Amino acid sequence: MAFAIANACAYVQAALDRGVDVDEFAPKLSWIFNTHLDFFEEIAKYRALRRMWARIMRDRFGARDARSMTLRTHTQTGGSTLTAQQPENNIVRAAVEALAAVLGGVQSLALSCYDEALSIPTQKAQRIAVRTQQIIAEEIGVTGTVDPMAGSYYVEWLTDELDRRATQLYEEVERRGGAVACIEAGWMQQLIQDEAYRAEQAVAAGDKVIVGVNKYTETEEPEPPLLFRPDEAATAEQTARLAAHKRDRDAAAVDVSLQALRAAAEGDDDLMLAILDAVRAEATLGEICGTMRAVFGDYHPPASI
């Protein structure tokens, strides 16, 4: 959460450096987070995030509009928490994560489907994910009040603790020159990889239980679940549509727009305006990304990782 806020602050600062008033654009900012399985920690995470964002927008960036200090977020239940073993257990995992997100106060959410550890989700898995959201929204009463966990001594303590630790990490990022400098140096990625390694070690040692993976591994269903299989006809149809799109558009206008995009990428002009012009000229996503890739190159982890 500290890295997310630090990255957002880099974006806000870049806009301010271009002369845009914070209250002109900050009310339109929104976030996307993952929600994972530590139930109370996830609830406290969103509560702490809202507190930190409001404080930083007010104190660091001088926001005056209350909407500029509001953290509006969507969440996706954690894909990394899904298991290929006993995949039906993922239905429960996603439901718990979704409930934590709702209790934490997210504005919208989407559930990872139970079979996504194995393939693109089937229609049945997608339907179960949607129905899970609808049960939370319609049947169990948790949407009837704002911040229903407020006042819980544990959730309040955990919110304070997350706020304290995340603020320390955020301040460390700023001391190191900000989010961009930390990414370019590989410092952020190293901390993330170290934490992922520690988590994997805990699973391998049995200190962290993953039901159906390192404990309770017996199963009564030896047959694998029904997996998604792509429709070859749909692939052929989409390929034909793309070919027709390229054939029927104004190729000269596309070339001009992509050249302008490249010039913007090579200079200091705003990329978004050039990207929108390319879209209006009917350039494809692949062509737009390819143009920018030719300037910026592909991402490679810093040597320190």
C-alpha positions in Angstrom: 0.0 0.0 0.0 2.9 2.4 0.7 4.3 1.7 -2.8 0.9 2.3 -4.4 0.6 5.7 -2.6 4.2 6.6 -3.5 3.5 5.8 -7.2 0.3 7.9 -7.1 2.2 10.8 -5.5 4.7 10.7 -8.4 1.8 11.0 -10.8 0.3 13.9 -8.8 3.6 15.7 -8.6 4.2 15.3 -12.4 0.8 17.0 -13.0 1.6 19.8 -10.6 4.9 20.3 -12.3 3.1 20.9 -15.5 1.0 23.7 -13.9 -2.2 21.8 -13.3 -4.0 22.7 -10.0 -4.4 19.6 -7.8 -8.2 20.1 -7.4 -8.6 20.1 -11.1 -7.7 16.5 -11.5 -7.5 14.8 -8.1 -11.2 14.4 -7.7 -11.1 12.1 -10.8 -8.4 9.8 -9.5 -9.3 6.2 -8.8 -7.4 3.1 -7.7 -7.2 -0.6 -8.2 -6.0 -2.9 -5.5 -5.9 -6.7 -4.8 -7.6 -8.1 -1.8 -6.0 -11.1 -0.2 -6.8 -13.6 2.5 -5.7 -12.0 5.8 -9.3 -11.0 6.6 -8.8 -8.3 9.2 -5.7 -7.0 7.7 -7.4 -6.4 4.4 -10.3 -4.5 6.1 -7.8 -2.4 7.9 -5.7 -1.8 4.7 -8.5 0.1 3.0 -9.3 2.1 6.1 -5.6 3.0 6.5 -5.3 3.8 2.8 -8.1 6.3 2.9 -6.6 8.0 6.0 -3.1 8.2 4.4 -4.3 9.5 1.1 -6.5 12.2 2.6 -3.6 13.3 4.8 -1.0 13.4 2.0 -3.3 15.2 -0.4 -4.1 17.8 2.2 -0.7 18.3 3.8 1.7 17.6 0.9 -0.2 18.7 -2.2 -2.5 21.4 -0.6 -5.7 20.0 -1.8 -8.8 22.0 -0.7 -11.6 20.1 -2.4 -12.8 17.2 -0.2 -13.2 15.1 -3.3 -9.4 15.4 -3.9 -8.8 13.7 -0.6 -11.2 10.8 -1.2 -9.8 7.4 -2.1 -12.1 5.7 -4.5 -11.0 2.2 -5.3 -11.9 -0.9 -7.2 -10.5 -4.3 -6.0 -9.9 -7.6 -7.6 -9.7 -10.7 -5.3 -6.1 -12.0 -5.2 -5.2 -14.2 -8.2 -2.1 -15.3 -6.4 -4.2 -16.8 -3.6 -5.9 -19.2 -6.1 -4.6 -22.8 -6.1 -4.6 -25.4 -8.9 -5.0 -28.1 -6.3 -8.6 -28.6 -5.2 -9.7 -25.5 -7.2 -13.2 -25.5 -5.8 -11.7 -24.2 -2.6 -11.0 -21.0 -4.5 -14.8 -20.2 -4.4 -14.5 -19.8 -0.6 -11.2 -17.9 -0.8 -12.7 -15.3 -3.2 -15.8 -15.0 -1.1 -13.8 -14.2 2.0 -11.6 -11.7 0.2 -14.7 -10.0 -1.3 -16.3 -9.7 2.1 -13.2 -8.2 3.5 -13.1 -5.7 0.7 -16.7 -4.7 1.2 -16.2 -4.3 5.0 -13.1 -2.2 4.2 -15.2 0.2 2.1 -14.3 -0.4 -1.6 -16.5 1.2 -4.2 -16.5 -1.7 -6.6 -15.0 -5.2 -6.9 -14.5 -8.2 -9.1 -13.8 -11.8 -8.1 -11.2 -14.0 -9.5 -12.9 -17.2 -10.7 -12.2 -20.5 -9.0 -10.6 -22.1 -12.1 -8.2 -19.2 -13.1 -5.2 -21.1 -11.6 -5.8 -23.6 -14.4 -7.1 -21.7 -17.4 -9.2 -18.8 -18.6 -12.4 -19.1 -16.5 -15.3 -21.1 -17.8 -18.8 -19.6 -18.0 -19.8 -21.6 -14.9 -16.9 -20.2 -12.9 -17.7 -16.7 -14.0 -21.3 -17.1 -13.0 -20.3 -18.4 -9.5 -18.1 -15.3 -9.1 -20.9 -12.9 -10.0 -23.4 -14.8 -7.8 -20.9 -14.5 -4.9 -20.9 -10.7 -5.2 -24.6 -10.6 -5.4 -25.0 -12.7 -2.3 -22.7 -10.3 -0.4 -24.6 -7.3 -1.8 -28.2 -8.6 -1.4 -28.4 -11.3 1.3 -26.1 -10.8 4.3 -26.7 -7.1 5.3 -23.1 -5.9 5.3 -23.8 -3.0 2.8 -26.4 -1.5 5.2 -23.9 0.8 7.0 -20.7 2.7 6.3 -17.5 1.3 7.9 -19.2 -1.5 9.9 -16.0 -2.6 11.6 -15.3 0.9 13.1 -14.9 0.6 16.8 -13.5 -2.9 16.9 -10.5 -2.6 19.1 -8.5 -5.0 16.9 -9.4 -3.4 13.6 -8.8 0.0 14.9 -5.4 -1.0 16.3 -4.5 -2.8 13.0 -5.6 0.3 11.0 -3.3 2.5 13.1 -0.4 0.0 12.8 -0.8 -0.3 9.0 -0.9 3.4 8.8 2.2 3.8 10.9 4.3 1.2 9.0 3.1 2.2 5.6 3.9 5.8 6.3 7.4 4.9 7.4 7.9 3.0 4.1 6.4 5.8 2.1 8.7 8.3 3.7 11.7 6.0 2.9 10.6 6.0 -0.7 10.6 9.8 -0.7 14.0 9.9 1.0 15.3 7.8 -1.8 14.1 10.2 -4.4 10.6 9.1 -5.0 8.8 6.2 -6.7 10.4 6.5 -10.1 14.0 6.6 -8.6 13.2 3.6 -6.4 11.8 1.6 -9.4 14.8 2.5 -11.6 17.2 1.5 -8.9 15.3 -1.8 -8.4 14.8 -1.1 -4.7 11.0 -1.5 -4.8 11.1 -4.7 -6.8 13.8 -6.1 -4.5 11.6 -5.6 -1.4 8.6 -7.1 -3.2 10.6 -10.2 -4.3 12.1 -10.6 -0.8 8.6 -10.7 0.7 7.4 -13.1 -2.0 10.4 -15.4 -1.2 9.7 -15.3 2.5 6.0 -16.2 1.9 7.0 -19.1 -0.3 9.4 -20.4 2.2 6.7 -20.3 4.9 4.4 -22.4 2.6 7.2 -24.9 1.9 8.0 -25.2 5.6 4.4 -25.6 6.5 4.4 -22.5 8.7 1.8 -21.0 6.4 -1.1 -23.4 5.7 -2.6 -23.5 2.2 -5.6 -25.8 2.4 -5.3 -28.5 -0.3 -1.7 -27.6 -1.1 0.4 -28.3 2.0 -2.3 -29.5 4.3 -5.6 -31.4 3.9 -4.4 -32.6 0.5 -6.6 -35.7 0.2 -9.3 -35.3 -2.4 -12.5 -37.2 -3.4 -12.5 -35.9 -6.9 -9.6 -37.4 -9.0 -11.1 -36.0 -12.2 -9.8 -32.6 -13.2 -12.5 -29.8 -13.5 -13.9 -28.8 -16.8 -11.5 -26.3 -18.3 -12.0 -23.5 -20.7 -11.2 -24.4 -24.3 -10.8 -21.5 -26.8 -13.2 -21.5 -29.8 -11.0 -21.8 -32.9 -13.8 -20.2 -35.0 -13.8 -17.2 -32.7 -10.1 -16.8 -33.2 -10.4 -17.0 -37.0 -13.3 -14.5 -36.9 -11.3 -12.0 -34.8 -8.3 -12.3 -37.1 -10.5 -11.6 -40.1 -12.1 -8.6 -38.4 -8.6 -7.2 -37.7 -7.6 -7.7 -41.3 -10.7 -6.0 -42.5 -10.2 -3.1 -40.1 -6.7 -2.5 -41.4 -7.9 -2.8 -45.0 -10.8 -0.3 -44.7 -9.2 2.4 -42.6 -7.2 5.5 -43.8 -3.7 4.1 -43.8 -2.1 7.5 -44.3 -4.0 8.9 -41.3 -2.8 6.0 -39.2 0.8 6.6 -40.2 0.6 10.3 -39.5 -0.9 9.7 -36.0 1.7 7.0 -35.2 4.5 9.4 -36.3 3.1 12.1 -34.1 2.9 9.6 -31.2 6.6 8.7 -31.7 7.6 12.3 -31.7 5.7 12.9 -28.5 7.4 9.9 -26.9 10.8 11.1 -28.0 10.1 14.6 -26.6 8.3 16.2 -23.7 4.8 16.4 -25.1 1.8 14.8 -23.4 1.5 11.2 -24.6 -2.2 11.0 -23.9 -3.3 13.5 -26.5 -1.2 11.7 -29.2 -2.5 8.3 -28.1 -6.1 9.6 -28.4 -5.4 10.9 -31.9 -4.0 7.6 -32.9 -7.1 5.8 -31.6 -9.3 8.3 -33.5 -7.3 7.4 -36.6 -8.1 3.8 -36.0 -4.6 2.6 -35.1 -4.7 -0.7 -33.2 -3.6 -1.2 -29.7 -0.7 -3.3 -30.9 0.5 -0.5 -33.2 0.2 2.1 -30.5 2.1 0.1 -28.0 4.7 -0.9 -30.6 5.3 2.7 -31.5 6.0 3.5 -27.8 8.1 0.4 -27.4 10.3 1.5 -30.2 11.2 4.6 -28.2 11.1 3.4 -24.6 12.2 -0.2 -25.2 11.1 -3.2 -23.2 11.3 -3.4 -19.4 14.2 -5.2 -17.9 14.8 -5.6 -14.2 17.6 -3.5 -12.8 20.9 -5.4 -12.3 20.5 -5.2 -8.5 17.6 -7.7 -8.5 
